[in-house]
Amino acid sequence: MQRNLVWFRNDLRLSDNPALYHACQQNQAVIAIYIATPEQWQQHDDAPVKIDFWRRNLHVMQTDLAKLNITLHYFQVDDYQKIPKLIETICKQWQISNLFFNHDYPVNEQQRDDAVIKACHDQDVRCYSYHDQLLLTPKSVTTKAGEPFKVFTPFSKQARQQIGTALQLYPRPEKQQLILTKTLDEECGLDLIDWPTISTKLKQFWPAGESEAQARLIKFSQNKIADYQHNRDIPSLRATSKLSAYLASGVISARQCWQASVQYCEQNDGVRTWQNELLWRDFYKQVLIDYPQVSKHKPWKADTDAIPWRHDMTELQAWQQGQTGFPLVDAAMRQLLEVGWMHNRLRMVTAMFLTKHLLIDWRLGEQWFMQHLIDGELAANNGGWQWSASTGTDAVPYFRIFNPITQSQRFDPKGDFIRHYLPELSSLSDKDIHQPRAEQRSLYCQPIVDLKFGRERALAAFKQR
C-alpha cells in the first residue's frame, strides 16, 4: 500500500482543502505534517499573535484529523532552506510515494516549494500541488489583451463573470485506513516548537478552530451582511465578519466565504460589497504573483522609489504607540496593540497619516502592521499600504490624502470608538473629542504635525519625484 503525505502550511482546515481532499481519494494511507520555521517567521515579521493562532488551530486540526485516522506530525527547522532536506528524510524513512500541498505565492515560498519538488523528484516521490488561496486561479483574470489588470474595478467585474453563480468546494474527506509510523528523530511535539508567548486576553478575541470560523461565517451571512455596505466603515459597530484571521491562516477558504454569501443571503448591495472585499483579497494576491517586486520591498510604481521618504524615528514611535495627538489615529493604533487587529477603514486612515502627513516610508508602517496583525498577509498588507502611500495600484493619483479629523467626524460621529480606546478623552463632548481644544490638551498629547503643512509637504515630495 502506497503512502501519501500531506504538507499543511497556510491551509489549516479539513473542509474545502484541495491537497487534503486529493490525498484522501486514492484509497491509500495518509500522513500529515506541519513544519515550523521560527527564524523565517521573524524574517517575515509574522506577528506573535498570528503565530500563536497557528498553534491553537493546529491543536484543533490535529484532533479532527485523528478522527479520520490521519496523524499530524510536527517538525521544526530554522528557515525555508532546510525544508527540502527534511522532507527528503521524511519521505525516505516513511516510504512516501506522493506529496500533496497547496500553493503559496510569495517569492520565498515559491523558491522553497521548487526546491522541495526537486528533492522529491530525485527520490521518485511524485508531487501534487493545488491552487487554494484564491477564488480564481492565478493569471486567469486578464484584460482582453491577456495582460494582468492594474486597477481593481475592471478586475472585479471580470472576476465576477468568471465566478458565475457557484464555485467548486471540496468536501471533508472520509475516514482513511489507519497507519502507524515510527517516530523520526527529527520530530517534535506541538508544545516543543518555539512558539511566542502572548497574553490570554489576545487569545480570547480569536477562538481557534474550523467550526468557530464556520459559525462566524454563517452568523455574519444571516444577520449582518445585508447592512454591510452602510455599517462597514463605522468602527464602533460590530458590523464586519471578523473572518480575516481565519482567512489568512486558511482556517476557512475564500471559496467557502463566497459560497455562503450566495447560499445564505438574499443578494443585495451589502452582499456585493462584502464580495468585493473578497475580490480585493484576490486582486492583491494576483498583483503579488504578476509583479514579484512587491515581495521584495519595492513599490509597484517604480518612479515612486525616488520619493524622499522621511525616517523620523520619534514620530514613527509616536504613531506606533498611539501618541500622535489625533484621536482617531491613536485609538486605531491602540486597537492594534490591544487586540491584534484593526478595522479596515482605520487601516487606511492610519496608513495615510503616516505616509502622507508624516511622509514616513510606507515600508516601516507595513512592517509594524505585519508584526502586530493576527490577519497579516503579505499580499493584502502590502497592497493596502501601497494603495495608501500612492505607490501601488490605484486609479486615483497621489493627491488622495485622508484628513484624520474629518474621517473621525464622519465615521465615529459620537466618538464611541475613540472613547473606548482613549479613555482619557471620555469626558469630552461629541464635537471636541475629534480635535480637543488647547485647554483640553492636558488630558492628551499635542499633535505631532500640522495637517496643512504635512499635506503640502507630501504633495511637493510627490511632484518632485
N, C-alpha and C positions, 0 to 999 in steps of 0.2 A: 504494500500500500504506500503510495506516494504521500509526501508531507508538504503542505502549503504553509508558508509563513506570511503573516500579515504584519506590516510595519505601520504602527499608528504614529501620526505626527499632529497636525492641526485638524484632526477629524475624530474627536473623542466621543463617538456615538455608535450605536448599533444599527439604527434605522437610517435608511437612505444613505448608506455608506457604500459607494461602488466597489472599493477594494475588498472590503469585508464580504460583501454580497457575492462577488465573483469567486473569491477564495472558497466560499462555502457551497458552491454549486457543482463541484467536481466529485462529490462523494469520496473525499479523501480527508485525511486527518488535518486539522487546522491548529496552528500555534500562533500566538500573537506576541509582539514585542513592542516596548517603548524604550527609546534611548535618550537619556537626559544629557545635556551638554552645558553645564554651568558657565564655563568660560565664554561660550558662544552667546549665551543669554546676556552676559554682561557686555560683550562686544556690540550686541544688537540693542542695548538699552531696554531690554524687557523688564517691565515693572515687577517688583516683588509681589504685588497683589495679583498680577496676572499669572506669574509662575506658581503661586500658591493655589490659584484657581485650577490650573492644570493638575496639580497634585490631588486636590479634592475630587475633581472629575475622574481622574484615573482610578481612584479608590472605588468610586461608584461603578465605573465601567468594568473594573476587574470582577466585581461581584456579578454583574449582569452577564459578562462573557462566560463565567464559570457555570451559569445555568444552561449555557449552550455547549458545555463540555470543551470550552476553549480557554486555555490557561494563558494569562497575560504575564509575561516575564519582563523584568526591568534590568536595564544596563545603564552605565554611566561612563562617558568619556569626556575629555576636556572640551573638544570642539568638533566641528564637522569633518575635519581632515582625518580624524581617527575612526570615523564610522565605517568606511568601506572595509577596512581590515577587520573590524569587529564583526560585521555582517558576514564576511567571508568565513570567519571562525565559527560563527553560529551555524551557518548553512552546512559547513563541513561536519561538525560534531553532531548535529541533529539530523543529518542526511536530508536536507531540504531539497525538494525538486523545483518549487516555484515560489517566487517572492511577489507579493501584491502590495501596492501602496498607491496613495492618491497624490496628484501633482502639487508641488509648491512652485511659486513663480518668481520670487526674487532671485537675483543673480547668484548669491552664495548658495542658496538651496538648490538651484539647478545644477551648479557645479558639483555639489555633494551627490545629488542623485545620479548624474552622469558617471561619477567615479564608482558609485555602488553598482550600477548596471554593468560597467566594465568588469568589476571584480566578480560579479555573479556569472557573467559570460565566460570568464576564464575557468569557472568551475562547472560549466554546463548547467547552471541554475537559470531557469527562464524567469524574466521579469515582466510583470504586467502592471502598467500604471494607468490611472484614470483621472479625468478632469472632474473635480468635485467642488471647488470653492466658488465657481461661477454659475450664474443662471444659464449662460450660453458659453460654448467652448471658445477658447482664445482665437482671435483673428476671424471669427465667424460673423461679426458685426462690422461691416465696412461700408464705405461710400460706393457709389456706382463704379468708380474708377478702381475699386479694390484697395483703397487706402484706409488706414485707421481714422476714425473720427477724432477731431481735435476739440470739438465743442459738445457739451453734454446733450442739449436738446435734440439735435438730429440723431445722435446716438440712441437716445431713449426711444424715439419714435420707431427707428429701425428695429431695435431690440424687441419692442412690444409686438411688432408684426411677426417676428420670428418665434417668439414665445407662444403666441396664439392664445388658446384657452386652457392649455394644460402643459405640464412638464412631467417627464418621466421620473418617478420616485421609486427607489429600490426598497423592497420590503425587508423587514427584520429577518435575519437568517433563521433557518430551522436548527434544531439541535443536531450537533455533529457527533461523529464517533469519538469516544474518549481515547486520548492517547497520553501516555506517561512519558515524560522526557527526563533524562538525567540532568541534574543541576550542573551548570557550567561554572568554571572558576571565575568567569567574567561577570556573572550575575550579581545583582544586589537587590535587596528588598526595597519596596516603595519608600519606607521611612528612612532608609540609609542613604538615599540620594541627598545631595547638598541643596536642600530647599531653603529659601529665605524664610525669615520669621516675620509674620505680620500680626497686627492686632486682631483680637476676637471680633471687635466691632466691625472691622472691614469685612470679615468673613460673613457676618450676619446680613450684610447688604446683598450678598451674592451667593445664595444657596447653590450647591453643586448638583449635577445630575441631569440626564436627558429628560427625565419625567418633569423636573422643575421647568426646564426650557419649554417643553411642550405645553405645560399648564399655563405658562406666561403667554405663549403664543395664542392659545385658544381664548384665554380671558381677554386679551387685547383685541383679538379679531371680533369677538362677540359683543364687547362693551365699549371700547374706546376708539376704534378705528374710524367710525363714522364721523366723529368730530375732530379727527386728527388734523385736518387741514387748518382748522380755526384755532386749535389749542396747542399745537406742537411747539410754537415759539414762546410760550409762556412758561418760564422755568419753575414757577411756584406750583404749577399744576402737575399732577401725575398723569400726564397725557401721552407719554411716549411708551413704547413697547418694553423698554429695559431688556432688550434681547441682544444688544450689541456685544456684550461679553461672551455670550453663548455662541454667537456667530463667529467671533474672532477666534475662538478655540475649537470651533467645529462641533460643539455640543448639539447644535441644531444646524441644518443646512439652509442656504438661501432658497433652495427649491421648495423646501417644506414651508418656509415663510410665505413664499409667493402662492403656493397652492392653498394655504389656509386663508389668504386674503381673497381668494376666489370661492373657496368652499363654504366658508362660514359667514360671508358678508354679502349684503346687497351692494352691488357696485355703485359707487358714488365718488365725489371729489375727494373725500377723506381716504378712501381705499386707493385711488390713483396716486394721491400724494405720497402715501406710505410706500406704495410700489416704486415710486420714483426714488425713494431713499435706498431701496434695494438695488435699483439700477445705477445710482451714483456709486454704490459699492463696486458693482461690476465695472463701471466706467473707469474708476481709478485703478482697478486691477489690470484692465486692458491697457491703460496708459503705462503701467509698470512693465508690462510684457513688451509693448511696442516701442517703448523708449527707455531702455535699461539704464540710461544715465541717471534717472531719478532714484535708482537704487544705490547710487554712488555719491550722494550728497551734491548732485548737480541740479541746477534749475532746468525746468522743461524749456523755458525761453532762454536760449543761450546768451542773448545780449544782456540779460539782467544780471549776469555774473559780474558785470562791471559796476554795479551799484555800490557806492561806498558805505556799506553797512557799518554801523557803529557796534562796538563791543564794550559798552559801558557796564561793567560787572555790578556796580552799585544799583543802577536802575534795573538791570536784569534780575537781581536778587529781590528787589522790592516787588517786581512783577510776580516772581515765583512764589513769594510768601503772602501775596495779597495785601501789599502795603503801598499801593500806588497813589492813594488819595481819591480814586474814582470808585465809588461804592459798588457798582455792578461788576466791574472788572475784578475787584478784590473779593467780592462774595463768590464769584465763579472760581477764582483760583483757590479759595479756601474749600470750596466744594470738592475740587480735585484732590486736595490733600486729605480731606476727611473721608471721602467715600470711594476714591479711586476712579472717579467718573465725572464727566462734566456734560451738562445739557448742550445739545448741538448748536443752538443759537449762540450760546455763550462761548463756545469754542471759536466761532467766527469773530465775536466781539473782542475776546482777549487776544487772539492771534493778530487781528488787525491793529489793535492798540500797540502791541509790541513791535510789529514790523513797520507800521506807518507813523504813529505818533512818537514812538521812541526810536524808530529807524534802526532797530537792533536786528541782526541777522536772523532770518527765519529758521535757520538750522538749529540755533540754540533753543528756540521755542519748541521746534519739532522734537528735539531730544528730551526736553523736560516733560513734554506730554507722554512720550513713549516710556519714560522712566516712572510714570505715575498712573497711567491709564490701565484699567483692567481689560479694556477692549482695544488696546493699542495694536494696530495692524500697520505695517509699513506702507501699503498702498493708500489706504484711506487717510492715515495720519499725514503722510507726505502730500497727498493730493489736496487735503484741506488747508495745510499750511501754505502750499504754493499758490492756491487759489487766493487766500487772504493776503499773501505778500505780493500778489500780481506778478509772480514769476512762473506760474503754471498755466494750465488750460483754463481759459475764461474768455467769454465773449466781450466782457467789459474791460476797458483798459485800466491802467494803473491808478486813475484818479478816483476809483471806488475806495472811499475811506469812511468807515462807520464812526459816528460820533458816540462815544460811550454814554454820554448823558442823555441824548435823545433816544438811544436804544433802550436805556433804562426806563425812561418815561413811557415809552411805547409798550415794552414787553413786561415790565414789572411796575405797572402804574401806581399801585398802592404800597410798593416796597416790601411785599411779603417775602420774596426770596432774599432780598438784601437783609431784612431783619433777622432771618433765620441764621445766616452765616456771619453777619456783622452785628451781634447783639449790642455792641457799644452805641449803635445808631438807632436802637429800637424806639427811643423816646421822641425821635424827630417826626415832624409832620410828613404826610404823604408827598408834599411838594419838596421839602428840604432834604429828604432822605436821598434824593438823586444827586444833589450837589449842596452839601452842607455849607452854611454861611460861615464867614470868617470867625464870628464869635462862637460858633459851634465846633470849631476845629480842635478844641481841647479834648474832645471825645475821640478824635480821629486824626489820622496823619494828613499832612499837607499834600496837595497834588504835586507829583514829581515832574510834570511838564505842563506848559500852557498849550491847550489843544490847537489853537490857531497857529502858534509857532510850529508845533510838531507837524501839522498838516502841510504848511508851506514848505518846511524843510524836506518832507517826503516828496512832495511834488517836484521840487527843484532837483532832488537827487535822481529821480526817475527821468526827468527831462535831459539831464546831462549825460546819461549813460551812452 
